[in-house]
Amino acid sequence: MKDLRTSLLAVILWAVALLCIGLPWLAVPVAGSCAVAAVGVLLLSRLTSKRFNGFIVLLLLCASALGTTVAGALPQRAVLAESDGRAVEALVQVSSSASVGSDGRLWFDAQTQQVGPPGRMSPLRAPVRVGVDPVDGADMGALLRVSGQAKQTEPSEQAGLVIFGTETEVVTPASGIFAIAATTRADFVARATRLPEPGAGLLPGLAVGDTRAVSESLNAAMIASGLSHLTAVSGANCMIIVAAVFWLVSLAGGGRTLRVVLAMLSLAAFVVLVTPEPSVVRAAVMAALAMLSILLGRPSAGLAMLSLAVCGLLIADPWFAASPGFALSAAATAALLVLSRPLLRGLGRWMPAPLALALSVPLAAQVVCGPIIALFSDQQSLVAVAANLIADPAAPIATVIGLLACLTAAIPPLADLLAAAAWLPAAWIEMTATVSAGLPGATVAVVAGPVAALVVGVLSVAATVMLVRGGPRWLRAASALVLIVALGATGARMLLSGPLATLTTPGEWSIAACDIGQGDAVLIRSAGRTALVDTGPDPDALRDCLAQTGTSHIDLLVLTHFDLDHVGGTGAVTGRVGTVLHGPVADRGDRRLLDDLANSGATLREASTGLSGTLGGARWRVLWPNPDPIAFPSGNDASVVVEIAGGGVPRTILLGDLGAGSQRMLLATGRVRGSYAVVKVAHHGSRDQESALYAALHAPVAVISVGEGNDYGHPRAETLTLLESVGSRTLRTDQRGLILLGLRDDELRVWSMRSPPEGG
């Protein structure tokens, strides 16, 4: 009963925290009214000599403290808000580990010491999020001077301001224990990355949470397979450390008290090594409570301890309430305490006890965390449970041995030996992620929110009921029915997007405009060879298109330019590309994407006018951009424009994202000669078009790759009118889905996955 009361206290306080950070103006009234109410209850109890309800008083006091914390942070956040949209200069102390974002910047959390307009900083301590060009020395504890552009965040975000740095100076490097930890991590990352792939880049993430060596394609595979939690320092990592030390001390004959003390000291050292940022401290607290309750032989007290810890963390930092990581940490720890034992008993009926023990913990966490993930994520992994069952047994080995390799850096031969030993389980995990993410129907796109969470929650409850074999007969029957329907639907989807996918598409196509949302991805094939022009924004959407068209290898990949809606899905084809033809490289993020492709076996060529080649029986030619462009050095107007014809491919021109100005310049070069059968309309049908170019192309078919209900209003009515005026029939992926074009008896034929709207 006490566990239930403390759990209820945590849930109510969580709701209060969400209310206060979402509506900050309520913080002061909540703090004041709850304090007054608590005093009132105590006075009433004293005056009436009646026993008061301690739970209510505790709840009111906790809510008052939480409201006070939020109210106390509001003045600093208000000062930060004054810099929204302006140039700022800030003196900040790094308070988290740094990671490279998709924009190529190095991102980290920090506490400001001073902030203000350039040259006029004022003292202020407040949390911010900072992104800078990669720089050495951005370790936890370092003091940096950052100049750049500022953007205010939402009230529910922990950082009050995001600073996009343009200039960075390391004022004071990390010192003391933080400097030692940073050097130790850097040595381990260097040692690990000298090992072969797969596994080398993943090992630092598994051992010490450093993901800087993880490629974008591997990161996408880890997410799609539901294994991304293994590279984040979570409660699982902390529990592995505690359990390993506890076991080693017990082998040496140490008593329970010594085991617990040394395990907790080791946990503290591990937190320092991986940087004691808030998420790590939170995970360590959760893990320490869970392990203590189990190791001390009092698992029944674990849920109460967890609930009180959640309350304490929320009072100390109410913005934890809006953090998915905090919710997942609490849920996973609760699952370990409440659900792992029933699952262990249920699994033990069908398999050996050691295997059941190894599987019960990750399965419990997956079942409980699934609905929470569905609240925030727009994709659900259908292979996550299976992938975790395969990969999770290797995670403790990689973590413990990798950590030992990190700590023995002073003895290089021993460190090299341990790193090599940890490489094998890391490679196993990476292969599991890559293979499972590549399975047909590995993920399904969903609309994140309560509905998705409810569906996943129902499936989780049904799976749990069947595994533990608990509850009344009608509940077990209903659970079995739910799982049968879900497995049937999943199997049908995997067949239709995998082995049977090509049965849903005609085999005579030579051009396929993929339905990948707001972006571009066009397949062209001739005589058994395939080209892909851009990859769209989403690897999963591109994988579906490749499966539907029976495409397993890309002989020529054309990346017209490096906007996310044209290159975001590249991870779906990494390792399956022969030659990459790309537009001008603008920053480190572009170069990193190309390096990933090159490291996976692709040959890189920068596109410019004059390049040409063959694709099966077809011939392609680059019409734009000019070599060493001056007017348009990168971006939309430097998009690679390719024409291709012959070998069963109707004469086609693909205009990337060219705007009207660059379209006029292309037309003026005289490279666009004669009429075309198909034009891929520039920039998803935006109104920035040159009518003279489309009149010169005189294409009977105009394909527009565009997302349904996009925020840009694409395609624009002006562009549709323009295309109609030059005699082009418009085919849109938002209306038709996958669009296939081909030649039959020298006539252009069109197929689409959905019927066009009336008049379309």
N, C-alpha and C positions, 0 to 999 in steps of 0.2 A: 504493500500500500504506500509505503514511504517513497519507493521508486516511482510510482505513478504520480504522486504529488510533486516530486521534484521535476519529473518530466513535463508535467503540466505547467509548472513554473517556467521552465525553459521555453516552452512553446509560446506561452503568453508574452513573455519578455521579448522573444524574437519578433512577435507581431508589433509590440510597442516600438521596438527599435526600427522596424521598417516604416512605421508611421512617422516617427520623429525625423528620420533622415530623408524620407520622401517629402514630408511637409515640415520643413525646419521651423516655421513659425509656431508650430505646436509644441516645440521642445520646452519652452519656458512654462506654458500652462500645464503641461504634463508633469514637469518637475515640481511645480508649486502645489498643484492640486493633489498629487499623490502623497507628497510630504504632509500636507495638512490632513488628508484623510487618514494617514497612518497615525498621526498624533491624536486625531479624534477618536480612532478605535481604541487606542491605549487609554485615553482619558475616560472614555465611556466604560471601559472595563474596570478602571479603578473606582469610578463613582458608583457603579452598579454592583460591584463585587462579583461580577460574572466573569467566567473564564473566556478570554478572547481567543479568536482564531489566529494562531501564529502564522499559518500559511498566508492569510490575507495581508497581515502586517508585513511579512517578508516580501510579498509580491509588490506591495505599494512602495516599500523602501527601495527595492531594486529598480522599479520603474522610475522613481524620483531620481535616483542616482544616474540612471541612463539618460534621462532627459537633461539633467545637469551637464553631463558630458557633452551632449550634442550642443546645448546652449553655449557652453564654454568655447566650442570651436567655431561658432558662427562669426564672431568678429574677424578672426583671421581669414576665414573663407570669403567674407565680404571684401576685405582688402585685396585678396587675390582676384576677385571678380572684376575689380577696377581695371585690371590689365587685359581683360578679354579683347582679343583682336588687335592688340598693340605689340610693339616691339618692347622687349623686356631684357633686363640683365639681372641675373640671380646668382647668389653664392649659395651653393647647395651641398649637403653632405649625403653621399650615396647610402641608401638604407636597404638595398636589395641586391641580388645578383643581376647582372646585365645579360640581355639576350638580343640577338639580331632579329628585327622585325622584317615583314615582307617588303617594307620600303627601303631596306638596307641600313636603316638607322640602328644604333645601339640604344636599347630602351632599358630604363631602370627607374625605381622609385627613389625619392630623395626627400629630405627635410630642408626647407629653405632656412638659411641663416640671415640673409638679406635679400631683398627683391625690390624692383622698381624700374622706372624708365632707365635706359642706358646712361650711365654716369651719375645717376641720382638714386641709388639704392637706399632702402631704409630697413632697419632690423625687423625681422618677422620670422617666426617659426611656424611652419605649416607644411603639410604633406603635398607633394607635387609629383607628377609623372614627367620624365625628361627623355627626349629622344635626340641623340647627337650622332654626327658622323663617327664611325668606329675610331676609338682612341684608346691607347694604352693607359692604364692607371685608373680606369673607372671601376675600382673595386670597392666593396663595402667599407665604409669609414672614410673614404677619400673625400677631400673638399675640392669642389670644382667651381669655376666661374663660367657660367653659360650665358650666352647672348642669343636671342632668337625671337620667334613669334609665339605669343601665348594664346591659349584657347580655354575658356571656362568649361568645366565639366558639369554633368548633371548633379543635383544635390545628393543623390544616393551613391555617388562614386567617392571612394576614399580620398583620392587626390583631388584637391580643389582646383587645380590648374594643370594643363598639359603644356609643356614648353617644347617647341620644335627648334632645337638649337642649330645655329648657323656657325657659331664660333665657340670653341671649348678650350679651357685652360685648366690644367691640373694644378691647383694652388698648393695643396698639401696631400701627398700620397697617403694611402692607407698605412697605418703603423701598428706596432705591437702585434697582438694575436691575430688581428685581421690581415695584416701584411703576411704573416707566416702562412695563414690559411690560403690566401690568394696565390702565393708562390707554390704551395703544395698542390693546389688544384691545377695551376698552369703546367707544372711539371708532369702531372698525371695525364692531362689532356694531350700534351705533346707525345708522351710515351704511348698512349693508347692509339693515337692517329697514325703511328708508324706501323701498326698492325694491318693486315689485309682486310678488305671489305669482302663480305658483309660483316658487321659487328664492330669495326674499329670506331666509327663515329658515334655509335650508340652506347658504347661502354661507359664513357664519362657521365652520360645522362643517367644510366642505371646505377652507377656507384655513388656519384656526388651531385647529381642533378644538373650538371653542366651540359646544355644542349646546343652549344654553339657549333659543334661539329656535325650535327644532324642535318642532313640535306632536306630541302623542301619536299622532295618526292617521298623520302622515308617518313618525314613528319606526317604527310598526308596519309600514308599507309598505316601508320600507328593510330591515327585518329579513326580511319575507316574500319580498322580491325578491333577497335575498343581497347588498345594497349597503350594509349598515350599516358595513362596514369603511371606507368612504370618509369618514365623519364622525368617525372615531377617528384620532388621530395615531399612525400606524403606520409601519412601515418603508417603505411605498410613498410616503408623504408626504416622508419624509426623503430617499429616493432621488431623488424628483422635484427637490427643492431642490439636491441635490448635482449631478445631471445638468445642470440648467439653468445653474448657475454654471460648471460645467466647460465647457459649450458656449459660453457668453458669453465666457469668458476665452480660449478657443481662437480665437474669432472675432477677438478683439483682438490675436491673435498671441502670447499668453502660452505659455510652455513648459510641459511636463508637470508639473514640480515646482511652478511657480506655480499651475497649475490645481488641483492636488491641495490645496495649502495653502489657497487661497482658498475652495475648495469645503468643506473641513473647517471653516474659520472661519465660513462662512455656515451650515453645519449647526449649529454650536454656538450661533450667534445665534438660529437658528430654535427650537432647544430651549428657550432662555431665554424667547423670546416666547410659546410655547405652554405654558409652565410645565414645568420639569425634574422632573416627578414620575417615579417609578420606571418606569412603563410607557413613558414617552416616552424616557427615557435608554436603556432596553433597546432600543427600536426604533431609536434613533439609532446605538447600537453595532452592531446587526445591519446596518443600512443602510451605515454607514461601512465595515465590513469587506467587505460584498459589492461596493460600488462601488469601493473601493480595489483589490480583487483584479482587477476587470474593467478599470478605468481604467489600472492600472499594467501591463496586459498579461499578468497572471498569474492568469487565472481558475481554473487547475488548483489553485492554493493556497487558493482561497476556502473550500472545505469544511473544510480543516484549520483555517484561521483562525476560521471560524464555530464549530467544535467547541470550540476552546480558549476562545473568548469565552463560550460557554455554560457551560463549566466554571468560568470566573472569576466569572460572574454568579451561578451556583448557590452557590459558596463564599461570596460576599459576602452573598447573601440566599437561603438554601435554600428559602424559601416561594415563590419564583418557580416551583418545580417543580410546584406545585398550581394555578398560574395558567393558565387557558385562553389568555389573551393571550400569555403567554410561549411556550407551545407553538406557537401560531399564528405568532408572529413568527419563531421558529426554523425552523418548517416552510416558511413562505413564502420566507424567505431561502435555505434549502437548495434549494427548488424553482427559484428564480431561477438559482442556480449550476449545478445539475445537469440540470434538466429543460427549461429554457426554450430552450436551443440545439437539442436534438433536436426539440422541438415546432416551433421556427422552421423547421427543415429540412422537417419533415413538412407544415406548413401552406403552405410555399413552393411545394409541388407543385401546389396548387390555387388560389392567389391571389397577387396582387402582393406583392413583398417588403416594402414599407413597411407594408401591412396585416397581413401575417404577423408582422412584428416587433411591431406594436402589440398584437396579440392573444396572442402567445406567453407574455408575462409574466403577465397576469391568469389565463390559462387554466392555466398551470403552478401558480400559487398556489392556484387553485380545486381542482384535482385533488388536490393534496397536503393541503390544509387540510380538505377535505370530511369524511374519516373522523374527524379530530380534533373537528370541530364536532359530529358525530353522537354522540360520547361524552358531550357535555354538553347538547345542545339536544334538546327534545322535538318539534321540527318541522324538517322538511327542505324546503328550497326546491327545487322542480322547475324553476324558471325562472332560477335563479341564474346559470348559465353564460351563457345567452342575454342576461340583463339586464346582466351584467358586460361582455359583448362590445359591447353597445350603449352603455353608460354610461361605461366606463373610458376611452375616448379623450378624453372631455370633462373627466375629473378633473384631469389635469395642467394644463390651461388654466385651470380655475377655481382651482386651488391657487396657481399662479404669479402670475396676474394679481390674484387676491384678496389674496395676500400683499403684492404691490406696492402695492395700494390701502391696505392696513393700514399699510405703512411710510411712505407719503407723506401721512399725515394732516395734517402741518404745511402742506401745500399743498392746501387743500380742493378747488379746481376739478379739479386733477389726480387727487386721491383719488376724487372723485365719478365722474370719467370712467372710471377703472380699475375701480371697483366696478360701474359699469353694464356694462362690457365683461365682467367676470367673472360677472355675473348670468345671461347667456345660457346658458353651459354648465351653471351651477347649475340653471337652470330645466329644461334638457334632462335632467339626471340625476333631478330630482324627478319629472318627467313619466314617465320610464322606470320609476322605482320604483312610482309610483302605478298606471300602466297594467299593468305586469307582475304586481304583487301582486293586482290585481283580476281576473286571468285565472282561468277555472275550473280548479280543481286546481293552483293556483300553489304550494301547500304541501301537505305530507302529514304528519299526526301520526304520530310514531314513539315507541317506548320508548327513551329515550336510554340508551346503554350499549354494551358490546362487540359485541352482535349487530348493532345499527344501524351501528356503525363498520365491522364486517366487510362488511356488504352494500354500504355506500358505498365501501369500499376496493376491493371486487371490481369495482364499476362504474368506479371511477377508473382502475384498472389496465387494464381492458378498453378504455376510451376512449383511454388513453395509447398502448397497443399499436397500436390502429387508426390513430391520428394519426401516430405516428412510423414506422409500418410496420416495426417491429422484431420480433425473435424468430423462432422456428421456425414453420412453416406451421400446425401443430396449435394453437399458441397464438393465432395470428391468427384461425383458424376458431372457436376457443372464445370469443374476445373478441367476434367478430362475433355469435355466437349469444346471448351475454349481453346485448349492446346491443340486439339485435332484440327479445328478450323484454322487456327493460326499457322500450324505446320503445313496444312494443305495449301493455304494462300501463299505462304513463303516458297514452298516447293514449286508451285505453278509459276510464280514470278521468276524464280531462278532459272527454270527451264525456258521460259519465254524470253528472258534476257540473256540466256546462255546458249545451250546446245540447239534449242529450237528457235532462236531469235531470227535467223535468216529466213525461216519459213513465213514470217510476217512481212517480208519485203521482196519485191521482184528482183530477179537476178540480172536484169538488162541495164542497170543504171551505170552511168559513168561520172555523174556529179551528184553528190549528196550534201545538202545543207542541213547540218545537224540541228536538232531542237535542243539548244543548250542554254536557253534563257537570253538575257541581255548581253550578247556577245557574238563573236564570229567563230565558226568552225566548219570548214567546207572540205569534204573529201573529193578527190578526183582520182579515177583509176583508168588504166589502159593496159591491155595485154598483160595482166597479172601484176602490174606495178601500181602503187598507190601513193598519192601525195595528200598532205593535210595542210590546209592554209588556215593558220591560227587554231587555238585550242579551247577558246571560250573561257568562262570564269570558273568552271567547276569540274574537277577531275571526274567525279561520279557521273555527271551528265554526259561527259565525253565518252566514258567507258560504256555507258548504255548505247550510245550511237555507234561506237566501234563494234559492239556485240550485235546490234541490229543489222549492221551492214556486213558482218562477217569479216571484219578487218583485224588482222593480227599483227601486221608489220607496216610501218610507215617508211617508204623508201626516201621520200623527200618531205621534210617539215618546213613550211614557210611561216616564220613569225614576222608578220608585217610591221609590228611595233610592239612595245612592251607594256601597254596598258593592261590592267588586270583582266578586263573583259576579252582580251585576245590571247593572253598567255597563262591565265590562272589555272587552266586545266592541264598544263604540260606534264604534271606528275603522272597522268594516266598513260602517257606514251614513253616516258623515260625508260631507256633500256631497249626500246623497240624501234629506234629511229636510225636510218642510215646516214642521211645528210640533212643538215640544218641550214636553211637560207634565212638570214635574219636582217632586220633593219638596224639603223644606227643605235649604238649602245650609249645610254645617257648616264647611268650611275652604277654603283656597286651591285645593286639588286639585279639589274639586267645581266651584268657579268656573271653573278653567282648562278643565275638560271642557266646561262649558256655553259658554265663550267660543269654543272650537274649533268647536262646532256652529253658534254664531251667525255666526262669521266665514265659515263655509261656506254661509251662506244660510238657516239655520233661524230661525224666530221662537220666542222663549222665553216661556213662561208658567209661573209658579209655581202648583202645584195646591193647592186647598183646597176644603172643602165648599161646594157651591153652583155650582161651575163645571160646565158641560155643553156639549154640542155634538153635531154629527152626523158620521157616517162613512159616506158613500154613503147607503144607505137605513136605516142603524142610528143609534140615538141613545145617546150615552154620558153618564154622570154621575159626578162625583167624590163619594164618600161619606166620605172621610177623607183627610187630617187636618183638624182644625179650623183656622180662620184664627188666626194668632198663637198656636200651641200652647204651653202652659206645661208641662204634665206630660211631653210627649214632643216636645222641640224638634227632634230629628233622629234619624236611625238607623232601626232596624227598626220601632220602635213608632210612628214618624211616616211609615211607608210609605204611598204613595198607593194608595188602594183605589178601583177603578173598576168600575162595572157598565155593561154594554152589551147591547142587545137590538134586534131588529127588522131589517128588510132582509135576511132570510135568516140572521141570527145568532141562535142560541138564547140565551135570557136567561142571562147569564154574569156572575159576580163574581170579581174577581182580588184576592186578599188580601195581596199583597206578602209581607213578612216579619213581619206583626203577631204579637205575642205574646198570651198569654191575657189579660193585663190590658187591653191596648188593644182586643182583640176584645170584651171585656165592655163597655167604654165605647162602642164602635161599636154594639153591640146595644142599649145603653141609649138611644142617640140616637133610635131609632125610624126611622132611614133605611133599614134593611134591612126591606123589606116584601114579603110574598108569597114564593112559592117560586121557585127558580132551576133551570135545566136543568143548568148546569155551574158548578162552583166550582174555582178554582185554589187548592189548599190552601196555607196560609201556611207560610213558612219551610221548604220542601222536606220537609214532614211531620215536623218536630220534635215533641217531646211537649208543647211549650208551647202548647197549644190550649185553647179554651173550647168545651166540648161543647154548651152551650146555643146558641151561634151556628150551629154546623153543623146542629143540630136545627131551628133556625128557617129555615135556607136550604133544607133538605130537597131537596138536589140529587141527581138520579139518577146523575150522573157527577162524580167528584172526580179532578182531574188533579194529579199530583205531579211537578214538574220536579226531577230529582235525578240525581246522578252515580253511576255503577256503582261499588260498592266504596268509597264515600267514607269518610273518617275519622270522620265524625260519627255514624254509625249511622242516617242518615236513609234512608227514613222509619222512625220508631220504631214498634214493635209496638203501643204504646198508642194511637197515632194511627190506625193501620190498623184496630184494633178499634173505635175510636170511629166511624170512617167507616162501617164495616159495620153498626154498631148503628143508625145513622140512615138506613140504606137506600141508601148511596152506593156505586156501583161504582168501584173505584180503578183508574186508569190511570197507570202510571209510565213515565217516559222511560228509566229505567235498564233496564227489562225489555223495552219495546216500541220504543225508538228514537223517531223522529219519530211523533207522534200527531196525527191529523187528525180533526176533528169537523165535521159538517154536517147540514143538514136535508134530508130527502127525503120528500116527501108528508107534511110536518109531523111526521115522526118523526126523532129524533136518531140519526144513524149514526156509527160509529166505524171508522177505518182506522188501521193502524200499520205501520211499516216492518219490524218483526220480530214473529214470532208470540209471543203471550204465553206465559209458563210455564204448565204444567198447573195449573188452578185459579185462574189470574190473570185 
